[in-house]
Amino acid sequence: MSRNKVYIVGAGPGDIEYLTVKAYRLLGIAQVLIYDALVDEELLNSVPSNCLKLDVGKRGGGISTSQGEINNLLVKYYREGKQVVRLKAGDPFIFGRCMAEITALKSAGCEFEIIPGISSALAGPLLAGIPLTDTVLSQCFAIATAHDPDLLDWEALSRLQTLVILMGGKNLEIIVHQLLRHGKSKSTPIGIIRWTGTAKQKICIGELSNIVVKTRDTSLSPAVIVIGEVVGLEKISGKRIE
């Protein structure tokens, strides 16, 4: 590992214990760490003491570094001969907005490598005791982002047995409205897992008919939303927290 690279690394759902061995090893040799929001503080402490740490993430629509600036930082530090770790929550290729960075690195002739991470879309339901597939209740599932609900095909999504939604906390009311409008039953179970994979994890279970009211005074960012009959199986697991 003598030649420098830019490593685009998945940080997993939260807790450092869900980080891959390879990702942990790369943090240990990082000279520059460029990281998003939703990263466990312990992850930031896993880099060498002289590592330059740059926070470029945002949460809840707050101020953030532009994508163009992030691209420039990756290229700049690569050209300076640094081992650069670009740390992203979850898995880099699941709503990780990687392609702009990869395109910039390729255009600049930078060597890079992508390291997978555990996505909260998969870990969140599991840690809440909700299986995404079941021989009776769910032969398929889909993952969507509801950051911009108008871009989604709600007619198609409403027909799925199990639906996992990321970045949908602020748009929960719209999500529920669209699913009901396109034929989902009001009694369809829905689970919301907040701060999945961390000590702050909380689980709220309801139905499409009442989940908006149940969570009206609750911050739903970050959260993983699971919709479908499999949500009812969390009763068997005994994982419910609230």
C-alpha positions in Angstrom: 0.0 0.0 0.0 2.9 2.3 -0.8 1.2 4.1 -3.6 -1.4 6.6 -2.5 -5.1 6.3 -3.4 -8.4 7.8 -2.7 -10.5 5.2 -0.8 -14.2 5.7 -0.9 -15.3 3.8 2.2 -18.6 2.7 3.6 -18.9 3.5 7.3 -21.8 1.2 7.9 -25.0 2.1 9.8 -23.5 3.8 12.8 -21.6 2.0 15.5 -17.9 1.3 14.8 -18.6 -2.4 15.5 -20.4 -2.6 12.1 -17.4 -1.3 10.2 -15.7 -3.9 7.9 -12.2 -5.0 8.8 -10.8 -3.5 5.6 -12.4 -0.1 6.3 -11.0 -0.1 9.8 -7.5 -0.9 8.4 -7.7 1.9 5.9 -8.7 4.4 8.6 -5.6 3.4 10.4 -3.4 4.6 7.5 -5.4 7.6 6.4 -3.5 10.9 6.0 -6.6 12.8 5.0 -10.1 11.9 6.1 -13.0 13.5 4.3 -16.3 12.4 5.9 -20.0 12.9 5.8 -22.5 13.3 8.6 -23.9 10.3 10.5 -20.4 9.0 11.3 -19.7 7.6 14.8 -17.2 9.8 16.7 -15.2 6.7 17.5 -14.7 6.2 13.8 -13.0 9.6 13.6 -10.8 8.6 16.5 -9.6 5.6 14.5 -7.3 7.6 12.2 -3.7 8.5 13.1 -3.3 11.6 15.3 -1.7 13.6 12.5 -4.5 12.8 10.0 -6.3 15.9 8.6 -10.0 15.5 9.2 -12.5 17.4 7.0 -16.2 17.4 7.8 -18.1 17.9 4.5 -21.5 16.4 5.5 -24.8 17.8 6.4 -27.9 16.8 8.2 -31.4 18.1 8.1 -30.8 20.5 5.3 -28.0 22.4 7.1 -25.0 24.1 5.5 -22.7 21.7 3.8 -19.7 21.6 1.5 -20.7 21.7 -2.2 -20.1 18.6 -4.3 -17.7 20.5 -6.5 -15.6 21.4 -3.5 -15.6 17.8 -2.3 -14.4 16.7 -5.7 -11.6 19.3 -5.6 -10.5 18.2 -2.1 -10.2 14.6 -3.2 -8.1 15.5 -6.3 -6.0 18.0 -4.4 -4.9 15.7 -1.6 -4.4 12.8 -4.0 -2.0 14.9 -6.1 -0.2 15.8 -2.9 0.6 12.1 -2.5 -1.7 11.6 0.5 -3.7 8.5 1.4 -7.2 9.8 1.3 -10.2 8.2 2.9 -13.6 9.5 1.8 -15.9 8.1 4.5 -19.6 7.8 3.7 -22.4 6.5 5.9 -23.8 3.1 5.1 -22.7 1.8 1.7 -21.2 4.2 -0.9 -23.3 2.8 -3.7 -26.7 3.0 -1.9 -27.7 6.6 -2.2 -24.1 7.6 -1.5 -23.8 10.1 -4.4 -20.6 8.6 -5.5 -20.6 9.0 -9.2 -19.7 12.7 -9.2 -16.7 12.0 -7.1 -15.7 8.9 -9.2 -16.0 11.0 -12.4 -13.8 13.7 -11.0 -11.2 11.3 -9.8 -11.1 9.5 -13.2 -10.9 12.8 -15.1 -8.0 13.9 -12.9 -6.2 10.5 -13.3 -6.4 9.7 -9.6 -6.3 6.1 -8.4 -9.2 5.1 -6.3 -10.8 2.1 -4.7 -14.4 1.6 -3.4 -14.9 -0.2 -0.1 -18.4 -1.6 0.6 -20.2 -0.9 3.8 -23.3 -2.2 5.5 -26.3 -0.1 4.5 -28.7 1.1 7.1 -31.5 0.0 4.7 -30.4 -3.6 5.5 -29.1 -3.3 9.0 -31.8 -1.1 10.4 -34.7 -3.6 9.9 -32.5 -6.4 11.1 -31.4 -4.6 14.3 -35.1 -3.9 14.9 -36.0 -7.6 14.5 -37.8 -7.0 11.1 -37.0 -9.5 8.4 -37.1 -7.9 4.9 -38.0 -11.3 3.3 -40.3 -14.1 4.6 -41.5 -17.3 2.9 -45.1 -16.2 3.4 -45.2 -12.5 3.8 -42.4 -11.1 1.5 -40.8 -12.6 -1.5 -39.2 -9.3 -2.5 -38.3 -5.8 -1.2 -37.2 -2.5 -2.6 -35.2 0.4 -1.2 -36.0 4.0 -2.1 -35.0 7.4 -1.0 -37.8 9.9 -0.2 -35.6 12.9 -0.2 -37.7 14.1 -3.2 -41.0 12.1 -3.1 -42.2 13.6 -6.4 -39.5 11.6 -8.3 -40.9 8.2 -7.1 -43.3 5.9 -8.9 -45.7 5.5 -6.0 -48.1 3.3 -8.1 -45.3 0.7 -8.5 -44.0 1.1 -4.9 -47.4 0.6 -3.4 -47.7 -2.9 -5.0 -44.5 -4.2 -3.3 -44.7 -6.5 -0.4 -42.0 -4.7 1.5 -40.7 -1.2 1.1 -37.7 0.3 2.8 -37.4 4.1 2.7 -34.3 6.2 3.5 -34.2 9.9 4.0 -37.9 10.0 4.4 -38.5 11.3 7.9 -39.4 14.8 6.9 -41.8 13.5 4.3 -43.5 10.8 6.3 -46.9 12.4 5.8 -46.4 12.5 2.0 -45.2 8.9 2.0 -48.3 7.7 3.8 -50.6 9.8 1.6 -49.1 8.5 -1.6 -49.2 4.8 -0.5 -52.8 5.1 0.6 -53.8 6.9 -2.5 -52.3 4.1 -4.6 -54.1 1.3 -2.9 -52.2 0.3 0.3 -54.4 -0.6 3.2 -54.7 1.7 6.2 -53.8 -1.2 8.4 -50.5 -1.9 6.7 -47.8 -2.1 9.4 -45.0 0.5 9.3 -41.8 0.6 11.4 -39.5 3.5 11.9 -36.0 2.9 13.2 -34.2 6.0 14.3 -30.5 6.2 14.8 -30.1 2.6 13.7 -27.0 0.8 14.8 -26.2 3.2 17.6 -26.8 3.4 21.3 -29.5 5.9 20.5 -31.6 3.5 18.4 -35.3 3.8 18.9 -38.1 1.8 17.2 -41.7 3.0 16.6 -44.3 0.6 15.2 -47.7 1.6 13.9 -49.9 1.4 10.8 -50.3 3.7 7.9 -53.5 5.0 9.5 -51.8 6.2 12.7 -48.0 6.5 12.2 -48.1 10.2 11.4 -49.9 11.0 14.6 -47.7 8.7 16.7 -44.5 10.4 15.5 -45.8 14.0 15.2 -43.5 15.3 18.0 -40.6 13.1 17.2 -37.5 13.9 15.2 -37.3 11.3 12.4 -33.8 12.2 11.1 -32.0 9.9 10.6 -34.4 7.1 10.2 -35.1 3.9 8.3 -38.8 3.4 7.4 -40.1 -0.1 6.7 -43.5 -0.7 5.3 -45.2 -4.1 4.9 -46.6 -7.1 6.7 -43.1 -8.2 7.8 -43.1 -5.3 10.3 -45.5 -7.4 12.4 -42.8 -10.0 12.8 -40.8 -7.8 15.1 -43.2 -8.8 17.9 -41.7 -12.3 17.6 -38.2 -11.0 17.9 -38.9 -9.0 21.1 -36.9 -6.1 19.8 -39.4 -3.3 20.3 -37.9 -0.3 22.2 -40.8 2.1 22.2 
